[in-house]
Amino acid sequence: MTEHKIGIIMNGVTGRMGTNQHLIRSIKAIREQGGVLLKNEDTLIPDPILVGRNEKKLKALADAHGIERYSTDLEAALADDYNEIYFDSQTTVRRAESIKKAIAAGKHIYCEKPTATNLEGSVELARLAREAGVKNGVVQDKLFLPGLLKLKRLIDAGFFGEILSVRMEFGYWVFEGDWQKGQRPSWNYRKEDGGGIIVDMFAHWRYVIDNLFGNVKSVSCLGATHIPERVDENGERYKATADDAAYGTFELENGIIVQANSSWAVRVNRDDLLTIQVDGTEGSAVAGLRDCKVQHRVNTPKPTWNPDIENPFDFQTQWQEVPTNDVFDNGFKVQWELFLKHVVADEAFPWDLLEGGAKGTQLSDLGLKSWQERRWIDVPDIKL
Ligand SMILES: NC(=O)c1ccc[n+]([C@@H]2O[C@H](COP(=O)([O-])OP(=O)(O)OC[C@H]3O[C@@H](n4cnc5c(N)ncnc54)[C@H](O)[C@@H]3O)[C@@H](O)[C@H]2O)c1
């Protein structure tokens, strides 16, 4: 039983996702649990070097979490053979340039989604990584949410019979930043900085739909910028140039119809920030981030339309919880562990820069096009 260290360049780690999900909840947690156990009983300890622009911020973050290495010099970190993996959670517009440098330096690539802001950019990354023979993977965190894992279990068990349709409701009110601070970074609301809910969320919807329900055949999307002006982190008013809501419909190859509403301008009146309702011939389910409830055909009430009487049904109580039965670890951490095993032990990691990256960007590109041209658009195969 040997202990191996693996150097990981973490770029963009002072940001929201980088700090919370990737550093604290994943890499730090993996180090604290004693590393990743490989099949041959060896253990792998991730040894990150935090990379960014601001030395002060990097030092504070490194000190706070017991990380020894940090640097403002990406080129030097890439030139060091000890660092085998390059990870990127910078804002989306910055990602492609840095990943290209990392591929050229022979690093394995792991990164946040979307991999680029358009299809050409994300396909180029997938092609370059393939040509260079480096391993690569993209975050697909929603697949590892306990609620979605329960949903997957129901699908695999055949609970639904034939699945007819899926309704996904995502969103919450993101404050405008004037009378209360916005809870998301302001670049999300500026197209020129890689913002927009279609670019952001369609990257998720692609892998959620493909992995749970079937391949997307066609897309129709209506976007909107409901809040035209916001106030940024410095108290400056700015024009929201990106879409903050998207009303999408997807037709799958197997005939299932998926509707997805995504909005940062909606107040939550549902069980969770994301809910996915699946209706099938034998039963239905509604999954949230952690929970999932079901209604079988034999438990389905029989309402009739009659506004002249008080509603005799308490619909919300007519569903049954799917029990947890498993311990669900943080999804970002689970994916990091899978990717590390992929790099050092060649274990499977299906969500590479093509499957997990370019396909997501393709759907957002087509969603934007559908909105612009006010029409349905088919989703072609991607050729690298
Ligand atoms: N998987 C998910 O569920 C999920 C959720 C939110 C965001 N994201 C993605 O993660 C990425 C980061 O999002 P975030 O919310 O953490 O953003 P953020 O603004 O909090 O962090 C962005 C990071 O990029 C760095 N950065 C910004 N401009 C830079 C520049 N000019 N030069 C060098 N570094 C720069 C920042 O210092 C910071 O470290 C985005 O691509 C976003 O789409 C994914």
The ligand as an SDF file (V2000), in Angstrom:
LIG
                    3D

 44 48  0  0  0  0  0  0  0  0999 V2000
  -21.4950   23.5320  -11.8610 N   0  0  0  0  0  0  0  0  0  0  0  0
  -22.2880   24.4760  -11.4190 C   0  0  0  0  0  0  0  0  0  0  0  0
  -23.3590   24.2210  -10.8990 O   0  0  0  0  0  0  0  0  0  0  0  0
  -21.8700   25.9190  -11.5200 C   0  0  0  0  0  0  0  0  0  0  0  0
  -22.5150   26.8880  -10.7440 C   0  0  0  0  0  0  0  0  0  0  0  0
  -22.0980   28.2070  -10.8450 C   0  0  0  0  0  0  0  0  0  0  0  0
  -21.0860   28.5390  -11.7270 C   0  0  0  0  0  0  0  0  0  0  0  0
  -20.4950   27.5850  -12.4970 N   0  0  0  0  0  0  0  0  0  0  0  0
  -19.4210   27.9220  -13.4640 C   0  0  0  0  0  0  0  0  0  0  0  0
  -18.2170   28.1270  -12.7200 O   0  0  0  0  0  0  0  0  0  0  0  0
  -17.4700   29.1970  -13.2950 C   0  0  0  0  0  0  0  0  0  0  0  0
  -17.1510   30.2230  -12.1960 C   0  0  0  0  0  0  0  0  0  0  0  0
  -18.3580   30.7390  -11.6870 O   0  0  0  0  0  0  0  0  0  0  0  0
  -18.4060   31.4600  -10.2440 P   0  0  0  0  0  0  0  0  0  0  0  0
  -19.8370   31.6440   -9.9390 O   0  0  0  0  0  0  0  0  0  0  0  0
  -17.5160   30.7380   -9.3090 O   0  0  0  0  0  0  0  0  0  0  0  0
  -17.7730   32.8730  -10.6310 O   0  0  0  0  0  0  0  0  0  0  0  0
  -16.8950   33.8610   -9.7250 P   0  0  0  0  0  0  0  0  0  0  0  0
  -16.9990   35.1860  -10.3860 O   0  0  0  0  0  0  0  0  0  0  0  0
  -17.2550   33.7420   -8.2900 O   0  0  0  0  0  0  0  0  0  0  0  0
  -15.4090   33.2900   -9.8780 O   0  0  0  0  0  0  0  0  0  0  0  0
  -14.6770   33.4280  -11.0660 C   0  0  0  0  0  0  0  0  0  0  0  0
  -13.1940   33.1490  -10.8670 C   0  0  0  0  0  0  0  0  0  0  0  0
  -12.5090   33.5670  -12.0630 O   0  0  0  0  0  0  0  0  0  0  0  0
  -11.5080   34.5140  -11.7290 C   0  0  0  0  0  0  0  0  0  0  0  0
  -11.4080   35.5570  -12.7580 N   0  0  0  0  0  0  0  0  0  0  0  0
  -12.3740   36.4060  -13.1440 C   0  0  0  0  0  0  0  0  0  0  0  0
  -11.8790   37.2710  -14.0590 N   0  0  0  0  0  0  0  0  0  0  0  0
  -10.5790   36.9310  -14.2360 C   0  0  0  0  0  0  0  0  0  0  0  0
   -9.5430   37.4580  -15.0360 C   0  0  0  0  0  0  0  0  0  0  0  0
   -9.7440   38.5250  -15.8070 N   0  0  0  0  0  0  0  0  0  0  0  0
   -8.3330   36.8430  -14.9810 N   0  0  0  0  0  0  0  0  0  0  0  0
   -8.1250   35.7630  -14.2010 C   0  0  0  0  0  0  0  0  0  0  0  0
   -9.0740   35.2580  -13.3920 N   0  0  0  0  0  0  0  0  0  0  0  0
  -10.2860   35.8290  -13.4190 C   0  0  0  0  0  0  0  0  0  0  0  0
  -11.9670   35.1290  -10.4110 C   0  0  0  0  0  0  0  0  0  0  0  0
  -10.8740   35.6830   -9.7050 O   0  0  0  0  0  0  0  0  0  0  0  0
  -12.5610   33.9210   -9.7040 C   0  0  0  0  0  0  0  0  0  0  0  0
  -11.5340   33.1420   -9.1190 O   0  0  0  0  0  0  0  0  0  0  0  0
  -18.2980   29.7280  -14.4480 C   0  0  0  0  0  0  0  0  0  0  0  0
  -17.8250   29.2030  -15.6580 O   0  0  0  0  0  0  0  0  0  0  0  0
  -19.6850   29.2180  -14.1710 C   0  0  0  0  0  0  0  0  0  0  0  0
  -20.4240   28.9950  -15.3520 O   0  0  0  0  0  0  0  0  0  0  0  0
  -20.8710   26.2900  -12.4000 C   0  0  0  0  0  0  0  0  0  0  0  0
  1  2  1  0
  2  3  2  0
  2  4  1  0
  4  5  1  0
  4 44  2  0
  5  6  2  0
  6  7  1  0
  7  8  2  0
  8  9  1  0
  8 44  1  0
  9 10  1  0
  9 42  1  0
 10 11  1  0
 11 12  1  0
 11 40  1  0
 12 13  1  0
 13 14  1  0
 14 15  2  0
 14 16  1  0
 14 17  1  0
 17 18  1  0
 18 19  2  0
 18 20  1  0
 18 21  1  0
 21 22  1  0
 22 23  1  0
 23 24  1  0
 23 38  1  0
 24 25  1  0
 25 26  1  0
 25 36  1  0
 26 27  1  0
 26 35  1  0
 27 28  2  0
 28 29  1  0
 29 30  1  0
 29 35  2  0
 30 31  1  0
 30 32  2  0
 32 33  1  0
 33 34  2  0
 34 35  1  0
 36 37  1  0
 36 38  1  0
 38 39  1  0
 40 41  1  0
 40 42  1  0
 42 43  1  0
M  CHG  2   8   1  16  -1
M  END
$$$$
